[in-house]
Amino acid sequence: MGNGSAFRRCLHNPRRVTIISTVRGRRPHYIKVSAELEGKIFCPFCPGNEKHTPPATLVLAKSSESKYCFLREERSGEIGDWIVRVFPNKYPALIPKANSDLTYGYHEVLVETRIHNEEEYLKDPENIYFALKTLKERIKRILEDPRIKHVIVIKNKGAKAGASITHPHLQIFANTFVPPEIEEEIYGFKKYYEENGKCPLCYLISTHKELVFYTNESFASLVAYAPRVPYETYIVPLKHTFNFLSMGDYEILSLGKALSKTMLSLRRVLGDFDYNFWFHMVYDSSLKFYHWHIEVLPLITTWGGYEKGSGVYIIDRFPESAASELRKAISSGT
């Protein structure tokens, strides 16, 4: 799709609306984000600097028999040959000793790799596999706490995204309540299923193939049908399920491949861009109509007062066109 305009409503969150107006592209346009000059800044997440973080609640490492195992630190840095580390955030929004039920929880950092450079990390899906395998294990252990009702995992990359450290890492937030955005999605998935007899994400993948730019055995990557920003992307399991805790190693590696292809193709099109992404999952087995997914939000435009005040998002590019660009980026070698 080229010129024109359109009105779209997010299928699984119907209170979110997008207006596509290609004429808006004639304004002074967003620019591709260049890499910030990082210099030789001290990184507390790099190997050798573990003592600058709290003791790890979970470490993926290799045993003396060369088998992968999960360990826990009593003292910071006592496991030096780690592959992935998880530890409490030094500046937490939630703490497991809070008096108030609403501020009780877990706020942890998952350092995805020993590699400091994100692009180098993304090029090998096995790196991402190890991070995801550790994430799955840590979420399972957190959910053993009966007070925890929801866990959301997010990633901030770049200053626009709110990141203060560039080393690849995720943040884990475990709450005693279900966040409002997830409640909205639960409502949206349920409403769509009751009215149409199908899941909205399953429908998009099977019917709107022009939005899909990558698939493998277990996952599809597609540009959002009603994006909040150009190139907003979903990574969705082909198997309809409400969270990823039942995934086996093969599916976890497939997700690693999908994340690798998705993020590298976005980098090829947008440059070294800032972004947020998050895992949207639910943990109540009665919510089988919900389809878990990852949302990637490239921070390449700035929302004005209309978007912030109304919840209606104006973008200047059809998602089908963005998907075509990303498809070409993958075929050209990302």
N, C-alpha and C positions, 0 to 999 in steps of 0.2 A: 504494500500500500504506500502511496506517495502523498499527494496533496489532499487536503480535506479536513473534516472534523468529525468527531464522534463522541457519544456519551456512553460510558460503560459503568456498570456496578460490579464490584467484586463479588463473585458467586458465593464464596464461603464466608464473607463478612459484608453483608449487603448494606451496612451503614457507611461503607467506604465507597466513594464515587470518584470517577476520573473523567475529565473532559480532555479529549485529544484535539489540539488545534495546531496544525502544521504551520499556520501563518505566524505563530508565536516564535518560530525559528528565525524570523527575520530580525528579531531584536538582537542587540549585542548578546552573543551566545556564550554559553559556558565554555570553558577551555579544558582541555585534558590536563589532569593534575600531574605535575611532575614530582618526582621523589624529593622529599625534603633532605636538605644537607644534614646528614647525621653526624659526620665527623667520627672521631674516636670517643664516643660517649660511653661511659661505664654502663654495663648492662647487668643488672642483678640476676637475670634469668639465664645467662650464659654459663656453660660448664666452668667450674672453679669458683663461682661466686655464690654457691648455695647458702653460705652462712649469712648472706644478706637477706634471706627470706625466712619465714617461720619453718619449723620442721614439717616435712611432707606427711600428709595424711594418707597418700598413696603414691607409690613409685613403681613404674614398670621397669624391670631390669632383667638381666640374664643371670641365671644361677651358675654355679660352678660346673654343672652338667650341661651348660649351654641351652637350658630351657628357659622360656620366658616365665616370669613370676611377678606377682604383686607383693610389695613390701611396704612397711611403714617406718618412718624415722622417729627415733626418740630425740635426736639432736640434729639440728640443721647441718646438712652436708655430709652426714655419715655414710650416705650411699652416693659415691662419686661417679659410678659408671651407669647412671640412670639413662633411660631412653625417653621416658615421659615422667614429669613430676606434677603432683597436685598438692597445694598447700593453702592454708587460710590466707585471704587477702589481708594485707597489713592495715588497710583502711576500710574495714568492712561496713556495708550498709545493713547487714544482718549478722547476728551473733548467736551461738547456741547457748548462751548464758543470760539472754535478755529477760527482764522481768515481764515486759509486755508481750502478749501472744503475737501481736502483729509485727514486732521487730525481732522476734525469735526466728532463727533459721541459720542457714549456712551461706557464706559468700566466699568462694574459693577461686583460686587461679590454677588453670591447667596449662603448664608449659608444654607445648605440643612436640617440641623437638630440641635437640642440642644445637641445631643449625640456626644462626641468627638471621640470615637473609630469607625473607619470605618466598621470593621467586624460586630460589634454589630448593627450599623445602617443598614447594608445591609440585615440582617437576617429578618427584618420585611418589606415586600413590601409596607405597608401603609406609612412608613416613606418616601420612595421614591415617592410614590403617592403625598404626600403633597408638596415635592420639585418640582415635575413636574407640578403640578397644578399651583403653584406660578410662575414657569418659563413661562408657557404658557401665564398667565395673563400679566407678565412683558413684554414679547415680543410683545404682542398685543398693549400695551400702547406705547412702543418705536416706533412701526411702524406707530403710529399716526403722528409722525414727518415726514413731506413730504420729507425732505432731506435724510432720511435713505432709502437705497436701499437693504441692506442685514444685517441679524443678524446671527452670528455664536456663538454657545455655546460650551465651552471646559472644560475639567477637567484635571488637572495635579496632579498626585499622586506620591510622592516620590521625592528625590533629583535629580534622573536621568531625571525626567519629568519636572523639573524646579519649583517644588512646594516649597514654603518657610513656609507654614503652613499646618499641618497635618489634622486639623479639616475638615470633609467633606464639600467641597464647589465647586461650579461651577463658571466659569467666562463668562460674556456676553460681546461680542464685536459687536457693531452696526456701520456699515460703510456707507458712501455715495456712495460706489461702490461695485460691486460684486467681491469677492476675486478670484485670478487666479485659484486656485484649484477647486472652484465651477464652474468657466467658463469651465474648462477642462471637468468636469463631465457633465455639460449641453451638451457640444459637444458630449461626449461619449454616453450618453443616447439617444440623438437625432439620431446620426449615427446608433446605434444598432437598434433602432426602425424602422428607414427607411429601413435598409437592411434586417431585420428579422421579422418585424411586431409584435414585442413583446418587453417587458421590460427585460433588462438583469438580474435584481435582481429577478423579478418574475420567469424568466426562471431557474435561479440557484436553487431557493427554490423548484420548481416543478419537476425539472429534475435531479439535483445533490443532491439527498437526503442524500448521504453519507457525505456531508459537514454540514448538519443540525444536531445540537445536542440538541436543545430544541425548542418546540413549545407550544403555548397556544392558546386561542381563537382568539387572535388578532396579535400575533407577532411570528417571528421565529428568532432564534439565530444560526448563521452558521459561520464556519471558512471561511475566504476569499478564493476564488478560486485561485487567484494569490497573495498570501500574501507577504508583505514587510518584515515581521518577522514571526517566528513560532508562531502559535496560534493567529494571527491577526483575529479579530472577527467582524462580522456585526450583528447588531440587526435591523430587518427589519419588518415593518408592513405588514401583509398579504394582507391588502387592499391597492391597488396601489393609493398613493396620494403624493402630492409634499411637504407638510409640516404637522406639527401635530396640527395646530391651530384649526382645526375643530373637534378634538377628544373630546368625551364625557368622563365623569368620569369613566365609565366602561373600556374604552380603555386605559385611563391614568393608572388605577390600573393594567391592563394587562401588560402595559409597565413596571410598577414598578416590577411586578413579573418576567418579562423577564430579567430586569437588575439585580435583586437579584440573580436569578439562574445562569446567565451568569458570573457575577463577582465572586460569591462564588465558582463556579466550576473551574474557572481559578485560584483562590487562592488555591484550593485543589490540583491542578496539579502543579502549579508553586511556591507555597509558597506565602509569603507576598511580592508581586512583585510591582515594579514601573510601571506606565503606563500613557499614555495620552488617552483620548477619546474625541470625538467631535460629534456634531449633524450636519449632512449635510442636509440642506433644502433649498428650494427656495420659493420666495414670489410673483412671477409673475404667475398669474393664466393661462397664455397662455402656460406655460411650463409643460403641463400635462403629457408629456412623462417621466418627472423626477420622481424618486421614493426616497422619503426621507429615511434616515437611520442613525444609530449611528455606528461609527467605533471605535473599541477598539484596541489600539496598545501597547501590552506588551513590555516593554523595557528590554528584557532579552538577547539581543545580541547587538553587536556594529557594526555599518556600517563602512566598510573600504573605501578606496579611490575609488574603482571601483563603489560601490553603489552610493556614493555621487557625483562622477564625470560623471556617465553615466545614472543614473536613472534606472539601471537594478539591481534588488535585488537578492542576492543568499541566499537561506535558505537550511537547512539540514534535513527538515522534511516535508513529504507530508501533506497537509492540511487535507486529509481524515483520516490520522492516528491521527492527533491532535484532530479532531472532535470525533473520537472513544474514545479517552482518556477522553474528556470532557463529553461525553455521559455517560461513566462509572462513572465519578465523581458525576454526578447528580443522577444516579440510586443508588449510594451508600450512599446518604443521604445529599448532600449539599443543 
